[in-house]
Amino acid sequence: MQRDAREDGHLKEAFQMFDTNSDGRLSFDEFYAFFQEGIPDFPEMEAQELFREADNDLSGTVDFNEFVDYIYGNLDFNDYVKAQVTANEKEIAEQEAKKKCLHKPLKLRSETAKLLAHRGSDWKRMSWQERLNAVTETEIGKRRRDSSCVPERPPSKPKRRVSVYETMTQEATVDYCIHRYDLSFAGREYQCEQQELHDLKTKLRTSGGPEEFVDIKRYVAKGTAGWIFEVDWKESGERKAMKLIRMSQSISGLKERFASKILKQAGLDHIVYTHPTVCVVNRDLAPAVIKEQLLSAGPVNFYLCLFQDFAGGGDLEDLRAEGRLTPKMMFGALVDVASTLAKMHDRGVHHRDVKPENVLVEMDGETITSAKICDLGCVTFSSDQEGCKDDIRRFGVTLFSLATGEPWTSNRLIHENHDDLVDRMAKFVAGSSDATKELPEVLRQILSGGLNMHQVAEMMLKMSKVLQNEVGTI
């Protein structure tokens, strides 16, 4: 590959980012840390293999010349390094722009935001660099008006910026959005599954839409993870949920599918599983029921299409908001959730997004017959305890939200101090004569970090049994 001074300067900057002790050589730990900065779960074994390939003189370290030789001999790694350096440069530039912008007068920033709204732009959706450019433009305009009696013409509406996604084919979009390093999320525990993930990426380049497999009945909802539709599986007539995810966010969908395979093989219940079949929806060619929902979805034209179990009873957050969630129902559902999380932890799988809206239920009248964990797009696969602790903490906050009725999102409960949550729970159940009076202590123990998920599940089961014959709402 031909090189120029600019490219070598770019690589020098990348090397210096690696070389944390500035000794002019990269140890394996420095080499590996660079990958982990971009991909926290990057497999150590794969990093060791790459390091051995780069270490031409077998010295146990990599100098700059070896680094450059390896970069130019490995296109995938070259792209990865460029992306990391570019991201670092952008972050530095963005922070500098933020500092400069906030030093501008508040009145000037407010005036700029109004002008942008008049032009059809949204200050809140802009980067700090874009905001700084806009404020500077307003500032220059004010100076000109102050020095001239000629009225300034109203600002013209800026030309719409064309996104890179709008001109991409399906194959190019898949390759742009799913790098081979993105598919290393399975970690060391499930490295044997890597080839299937790479084969799946190849399939997505030319995959057709969902019409071959399902009849699309109706649009259901827009969630944080994508657009949900109710469909019937053509072969069996079974009702399914179809989830569409922007290809730019497709790694979350691939995680869901991968986690479903692992957990279903392990025989776990109470999980909303993802079917192995995966499709790609081209918005321009999609059926009207889909196209209507995606018209204002942004510049990405292609969407990963997943098929999942359909749960018709809604989620725990909705039930609580509607005032239909009794203590008996709540603890029954939380037994299912806690016991399932415990089994996931036994297999090195952590949900990392436990919250009321991610628990779907099956109902028989006003009785919850099954509670299932959904949205596996944030799962991690590892043997460390950080994922376990995070799931337990989130489970505790979920218990608080459901018991007190404080909404998870608008009250930003996951960021609250644990002691404050326990105090608020105590105030909420003050005067209770049933088993709910034990909730503050139960919550305190869960949030203390001293329990594993099996112990939490036992606590939920105990509370559920106590409430079996009690009636009422919290």
N, C-alpha and C positions, 0 to 999 in steps of 0.2 A: 504494500500500500504506500502511495506517495505521501511524503510528509512535508510540512512547511513550518516556518517559525511559529506561527500562531498556534498550530496544532501541538507543537512541542511545548509551548508555554502553557497550554491547557493541561497537558499531561504532567508537567512539572508541578502545577498547582494541585492536581489530584494526588501526586506522590507525597507532597507536603502535608496534605490532609491525612494521609495514612501515617506518615512518620511523626508520631506524637512526641517522641523524645529527641527529634531532630539530629539523629546520628547518621543520617544519610543511608540507612538500610531499614528494611521492614522485617520485623520478626513475624512469626505466624500470628501472634496475638494482635498485633497492629493490623495485619492483613485481614484477619477475621473480623475485627471490630468495625472495619469499614463496611463490610457486608451487613453486619447486624444493625448498623445505623439506618440503613435503608430497609432491611428486612429482618426484624428482630428474631424471627424463627429460622433464619438461614441455616441449613444443615451444616454442622461442623465437619462432617466427613467430606462433603462436597467442597468446602473451603480448603480442607487439607489437600485434596486432589489438585485443585487449582494452584495452590501454593507450591506443590511439588513440581508442577509443570513450569511455573515461572522461575524456580530456583535452578538455573542452568548449571551453575558451578557447584551445586550440592553443598553450599556453605551453611545451609540452615537459615539463611536470610536472603532477602531480595534487594539488590541495589537498583539505582535508577535505570541503568542501561538494561538490566534484565526485565525490569518493570515495563519499559517502553517496548522492548522486543516482544514481550508477551501480549501487550495491548494490541500491537499491530498484527499479531498472528491470531488473534481471537476477537472476531467481530462482535459477538454477543457481549463479551466482557468490556470491549471498547464502548459499546453503547451504554452499558450499565455505569461505567465510570463517568462518562459525559453527563449522564442524567443526574448522578449524585453531585457532581461539581456544579452543574447548572442549578440544581435545587438549592445548594448552599449559597451560590451567588445571588439567586433570587431572594432568598430569605434575608440575606444581609442588606440587599438593596431595598427590600420592602420595609425593614425595620428603620432604615435611614430615612426613607420617604415618610414613614409614620411620624418620626421625630420632627421633621421639617414641617409637615402639614399641621401638627398640633401646636406649633409655634406661631402659626398664622392666627390673626384675630378671630374670635368666635363669630363676630358679626360677618366677617368675610366668608367664613366657612358656611354659615347659614344661608347667606345670599347665593353662594355657589350651589348649594343643595337645591335651592328653589329653582335656579336657572336650569339645573340638570333635569329636574322633574318636568319643567316646561318643555325640554327637548325630548322627553321620553326616556331619560336614564334614571337610575336609582342609586343614590349615594351609598346606601347600605350594601349594595351588591358589588361595589367597586373595590379594587385593590387600593392600598394606600398610595401607590405610585400614580394610579389613575386619578385619585382624589387630589393629590398634590398638583398634577398637571392641570386639573380643572380649576383649582383655587388660584394657581398662578395665572391662568388665562383670564379669570375674573379680575384679578388684581391689576393686570396690564390694561384690561378694558376700562377699569375705573380711572386709571391714570390718564388714559387718552381722553375720556369724557371730561375729566377735570381741566384739561389743557385745550379744549376745543369747544366752540359754541355750536358746532354742527352735531345734531342729534345722531347718536349711534344707531345703526340699523339693528333690528332685533336679531339675536343669534340664530343662525340657520341650524336646522336639525342635522347632527352629524351622520355621516354615512354609517350604515350598519357594518360592523366588523364581521367578516366571514370566518366562521370557525373552521379549523382544520378537519373536523369530523364531517362537514357538509359535502366535501368533495371525495370522501373515501369510499371505496368499494367495501363489500362485506369482508372479503379476505384481508384487506388492508386495515380495516377497523379492528378485527380480531387480533392481528399481529401487533397493532399499535397499543392495544389495551391489555393484552395478556403476554407479558414477557416470560421467558422460561424461569427467571428467578422468582416471579410471582407464584409459580406453581410449587415452590418449595415449602409452602405453609404447613405441610403434613409433618415436617420435622423428622428427627432421627427415628422416632417410634414407628413411623409408617412409610419409611423410604421405599419399601418394596412396591408401593402403590404409585410411585412417581411416573412410571411409563404410561399408565392408564390416563393420567392427567394430561400428559403431552399428546397422547393419541386423541383425547377428547378435544383439545385445542385444534388439532388438525381437522377434525370433523366439523367443528364450528365454522371453519372458513367457508364451507360450501353447504352447510345445513339449510334445509328448507323451513317453512313455517309450521305452525301447529295444526293446520287444517287436516293434515293426513291422519292425525291421531285422535282428535277431539272435535266435538261440536260445541261451539262457544255459545253459552246461554245468556250471560249478562255480566256487566261490570259490577263489582262488589264494593271496592274501596281502594283508596290510595294510602298505603302505609309508608313508614320510613324506609322500608326495603324495596318498594316497588308497587306496581299496579296489580291488583288482584281481580281475577275474573272467575266466575263459576262456569265449569265445563263438564261435559259428559264424555267419558272415554268410549270411543266408538266400538272397540272390540268387546267390551264387557257391559257398557251402559253405566258403569260406576261413576258416581259424582266425584269430581276433583276440583281443586283450586288451581288456577293457572297464574303464576307470578311472572311478571315482566320486569326485568332489571336492565337499566342502561348498560350497554356493553362497556362503557367506561368504568362501571362499578361491578363488572361481572365476576371479579374474584370472590366477592361475598357469596354469589350464587354457586360458584364452583365449590366453595367451602361447604355450603349447605348440602350439596349433592354428595360430596365426599364423606362428610360426617354422618349423613344418613346411611350410607353404605356400611360404614364401620359399626355404627350403633345397632343397625338392624341385624347385621350378622351376629352381634352379641346378644340378640333377643330382648332388647330393652323395650318396654311399653311406655306409654304416655309421652310420645314424641311425635310431632307432626313431620312425617317422613317425606322426602323428596324422591320422586320416581326416577329411575335411571335414564329415561328418555329425556333428551335435551334438544331444543330447537332454537332457531334464530328468527326473530320477527323483523322484517323490513318494513319500517313505518309507511313508506310510500306505497307498498303493495298489500298492506294489512287489511283485514276485513273492517267494515265500517265501525263495528262495535269497539274495536281496538283503536283504530285511527282517530276516532272522536276523542278518546282520552289522552292521546299522545300528541295532539296538535300543538299544545303549548309546553311540551316536555323538554324543550331545549334543542340544541343542534345535533345531538347524536341520533343517527337514523336507524341504528341497529340495536336490538334488545335481546338479551338472553332470556329464553323462555323455559321455566321450570314447571313441573306438575307435582302437586302435593296433596296430602290428605285434606279433605274438606271437613271443617268443624263448624257446624251450623249454629252453635250456641253463643257465639261471640267470645269476648275475652273477659278476664277478671276485672279489668279496669272499667269496662262498660257496665258490667253487672253491679259493681260498687257504685258507680255514678248514678245508676237507675234506682238505687236503694233496694235491690233485690238480693244482696249477698248477706245471708245470715251467718252467724258464727260457725254453725255446723257446716254450712256449705263451704265457707272460707277454709276452715281447717282440713276438711276432706280433700279439697283441691290442693292445698299446700302439702299434704302428705304425699300425693302423687308427684308433685314437683320436687320436693326434697329427696324422696327416695330415688327418683330418676337421676337427679344431679349426682347423688352419691354413687350410683352405678357408673355414670359417665366418668367421674373422678377416678374410679377404680381402673379405668381404661386409659387414663391420661388425656381425657377430653374435657375441656372447660368451655362453658357456654359464653361467658364474658359479657352478656347483655340481658341478664335476668331482670325482669320488671313485669308489672301487672299486665301490660298489653301484649306481652310475649307468652302468655299462658291462655290458650284457647280451650274451650270447654264443650262437652257434649251434654245436652240437657234432656231430661225426661220430665216434662212439666216444669216444676220449680226445683227439681233435684238435679244436681250435677252428677252425672254417671261416670265422667272421666275428664281429667284435666291434662292437657298435653302441652309440652314445651315446644314453642315454634321459633322461627327466625334464628337459624344456626349460622348466620353469615359472619359472626364475629368469633367463632370458636377458635380455640388454640389447642394444639396437640403437643404435650410435653409432660415430663415426669416431675417438674418442679411444683412447688406449693403456691406460687403466686396466683395462678389461675384458680385454684381451689379457694384461696382466701377471698379473691374478688367475687366469686360466685356466692360464697357464704354471706359476705357483706351485702351484696345486692339482694339476696334473699331476705335478710333482716330488714332492709329498707322497704322491700315489697310488702312484708308483713305489716310494717308500720303504716304504709300507704293504704292498704286494704282495710286495716282495723280502724283507722282514724278518719278515713275518707279524704285525707290531704292528697291532692293530685300529684303524681310523680313528676310530670314535666313542668307544669307552670310553677310549682313550688321548688323546683330544682332539688329534690330531696336527696339525690345521690351525693350532693356536695355538702349536705348538712353535717354538723358536728354530732357524733354519735350520742354523747351525753345529753345534748339538747333533745334528740329524738326520744330518748328514754324518758326524760322529764315530761315531754309533751304527751307521751303515751300514758304516763302516770296520771296526769291531769284529766286526760280523756276518759279513763276508766274509773276515776274516783267515784266511790259510792256504789260500784257494781257489786252485786251479790253472787254472780255466777262465776264461771271459770275464767271469764275475761279479765278478772282482777289480777290474774297471774301474768298478764301480758307484759307489763314493764320489766319484770324479772326475766321472762323468757327472751324479750328483745335484748336486754342487757347482756345476757349470756351469749346470744348469737353474734352481736356486734363486738364482743370482747376479743374475738379472734382466737379463742382458746378451744373451739369445738371443730370437729370435722363434720362433713355433710351427713354421715351416717348418724351421728349424735343429734344433729338438728332434726333429721327425719324422725328419730325416736321421740323427740320433744313434741313435734307436730302430731304424731300418732297418739301420744298421751293426751294432749289437749282435745283431739278429735273424739277420743273415746269418752272423755268427761262430758263432752257436749252432745253426745249422741241423743240424749233424751231431753235436751233443753231446746226451747223455741224462742225466737226473737231475733232482732237485728242489733248489731253493735251501735 
